[in-house]
Amino acid sequence: MNYNSAINFASKILKKNLIKTASIDSEIILSKTVNLTREQILLNLNKKLSFKELKYFKKLINRRKKKEPIAYILEKKEFWKQSFQINSNVLIPRPDTEILVEEVLKCLPLSSSKSILEIGTGSGCIVLSVLSERKNCYAKALDISKKALKVAECNAKIQHLRNRIQFIYSGIDKFCIGKYDIIISNPPYIKSASIKNLDEDVRLYEPRIALDGGYDGYSLIREVIKKSSYLLKNGGKLFLEIGFEQINEVKKLLKDNHFYVNKIAKDLRKINRCIISTKI
Ligand SMILES: C[S@@+](CC[C@H](N)C(=O)[O-])C[C@H]1O[C@@H](n2cnc3c(N)ncnc32)[C@H](O)[C@@H]1O
């Protein structure tokens, strides 16, 4: 089978299984299979796949057919200015989360040397993106998932940031070391009962621990705010990603925990996504 027939063959299978991005996914998966760029594939449509390549290609298409996200199949996802290694132990970095990085950078002059804590680092995409832009800052990143921390550590090594970050295996409830200038968190914030309504690719493949915010969606948000009021230096800033309908409750929680709300940043769809506050 040549590249052209392989793409057509796979697109048909994916379309039949209601994958909306069937043809582009087929091209991307072929590109992973034969280790060529998509442009190189399109220039070599008559080239034949070897028996081994075809077998591997069919295996990956079969995974996509079952709605596994393309990022898990490729084992990488672009975020900010880097490609992050990922696997099914971490949430797939979302473009909307780049707002959080942008807002942190706005508060950090180029030469600043601040201490940063990230709560729930997952792939490490947020904190590593900040460190890569601010060469004098250093960070601690914690996660309750040991497997997620392994992924984050791998990304730190690849991006040559390992000497400016410490990874800590802990739940936020048990963590009480140090005082920080900045705390960043994109905690799980979906109501437990709403998980069943998520798209299949999220619900079946992304780690539940990265999504489930407890019965009302605020369990981790509450914990992060409470703990941050203790872990932040006076005047330190908390950058929190939240669900779009959570803004008023989160504002109240922040005020109750002695934070001044500085700003609410909207995501690419103009939805409230990130809340920035100062410990007073
Ligand atoms: C929504 S994901 C965010 C991952 C990453 N920061 C991102 O934005 O792509 C939330 C992360 O918090 C971690 N987590 C969940 N409960 C936690 C807890 N009690 N303490 C610390 N981390 C927790 C999960 O393992 C997951 O990696």
The ligand as a MOL file (V3000), in Angstrom:
LIG
                    3D

  0  0  0     0  0            999 V3000
M  V30 BEGIN CTAB
M  V30 COUNTS 27 29 0 0 0
M  V30 BEGIN ATOM
M  V30 1 C -6.1460 19.8740 35.3810 0
M  V30 2 S -4.6400 18.9810 35.6370 0 CHG=1
M  V30 3 C -3.4690 20.2450 35.2020 0
M  V30 4 C -2.1640 19.7080 34.6950 0
M  V30 5 C -1.2440 20.7890 34.0960 0
M  V30 6 N -0.8800 21.7630 35.1040 0
M  V30 7 C -1.9180 21.4620 32.9140 0
M  V30 8 O -2.3870 22.5900 33.0750 0
M  V30 9 O -1.9700 20.8610 31.8250 0 CHG=-1
M  V30 10 C -4.5830 18.9030 37.3880 0
M  V30 11 C -3.3760 18.2020 37.9960 0
M  V30 12 O -3.5240 18.2410 39.4170 0
M  V30 13 C -3.1200 17.0080 39.9800 0
M  V30 14 N -3.8240 16.8470 41.2720 0
M  V30 15 C -5.0790 16.3830 41.4930 0
M  V30 16 N -5.3610 16.4010 42.7950 0
M  V30 17 C -4.2740 16.9080 43.4220 0
M  V30 18 C -3.9510 17.1690 44.7790 0
M  V30 19 N -4.8310 16.9230 45.7800 0
M  V30 20 N -2.7420 17.6790 45.0760 0
M  V30 21 C -1.8460 17.9310 44.0820 0
M  V30 22 N -2.0840 17.6920 42.7910 0
M  V30 23 C -3.2860 17.1900 42.4490 0
M  V30 24 C -3.4910 15.9800 38.9290 0
M  V30 25 O -2.7340 14.8010 39.0760 0
M  V30 26 C -3.2160 16.7480 37.6380 0
M  V30 27 O -1.9130 16.5060 37.1760 0
M  V30 END ATOM
M  V30 BEGIN BOND
M  V30 1 1 1 2
M  V30 2 1 2 3
M  V30 3 1 2 10
M  V30 4 1 3 4
M  V30 5 1 4 5
M  V30 6 1 5 6
M  V30 7 1 5 7
M  V30 8 2 7 8
M  V30 9 1 7 9
M  V30 10 1 10 11
M  V30 11 1 11 12
M  V30 12 1 11 26
M  V30 13 1 12 13
M  V30 14 1 13 14
M  V30 15 1 13 24
M  V30 16 1 14 15
M  V30 17 1 14 23
M  V30 18 2 15 16
M  V30 19 1 16 17
M  V30 20 1 17 18
M  V30 21 2 17 23
M  V30 22 1 18 19
M  V30 23 2 18 20
M  V30 24 1 20 21
M  V30 25 2 21 22
M  V30 26 1 22 23
M  V30 27 1 24 25
M  V30 28 1 24 26
M  V30 29 1 26 27
M  V30 END BOND
M  V30 END CTAB
M  END
